């Protein structure tokens, strides 16, 4: 089986120029605002660096922009909370497996954590049970974590239970973490809001929504589309029906608006991923919005 972390890296570098990688690094560093830092050395300014890191005296003396590089003396933990229940066996908006989008999001942010000397852990599960992997600080550990997500989702015979995942983190994770919730676009519940209120008090929380494929296509189709939970097949005659399609779009937009309003009100950074091609740029935008708020 091909290395999952290698596949993630290929997408990072295909969809991200070297400048974009510096931007990702700079945006990720904004998550660590407030950590203790030791001065290490100077280097040339690169796209994505924070203006506050520029050493203006050294810049004036040498005639080229220079930034201070620091070494962290306090490590952070990035905790990925990933739904691996039955709903994640469905297709994403780009008609590719939703689990692959979850692996890409976890892998991309996991690689950034490793590049910055932080460790990571994964909590995953479904309505039957929730599991947590031990923290890791190596690419080998990240590879095992991605394979765990892949295998658990592939075996997803049990319904998803997002609220159970959030409850587990709220009850058992005491040390402050950067909590990245990776889930699908199922409607939120009152319990979801209650758990998020608890989590944001203890942790830095980010929310990544993985968009589902459209259940009804905008054209006639001879392929079978069925709900992964109920196994109910969408009748052929429904595909291409503009009225049905319009109602579905309106409902999806209403659910998304409610989620966005809640996350904004709780000051939780968030993004929605529809395709593997737009995943890295969307993650970068989320991190940059967070940087703009915190600076």
Buried (B, 14 or more C-beta within 10 A) or exposed (E): EEEBBEBBBEBBEEBBEEEBBBBBBBBBBBBBEEBEBEEEEBEEBBEBBBEEBBBEEBBEEEEEBBBBBBEBEEBBBBBBBBBBBBBBBBBBBBEEBBBBBBBBBBBBBBBBBBEBEBBBBBBBBBBEEBEBBEBBBEBEBBBBBBBBBBEBBEEBEBEBBBBBBBBBBBEEBEEEBBBBBBBBBBEBEEEBBBBBEBBBEBBBBBBBBBBBBBBBBEEEBEEEBEEBBEEEEBEEEBBBBEEBBEEBEEEBEEBBEEBBEBBEEBEBBBBBBBBBEBBBBBBBEBBBBBBEEEE
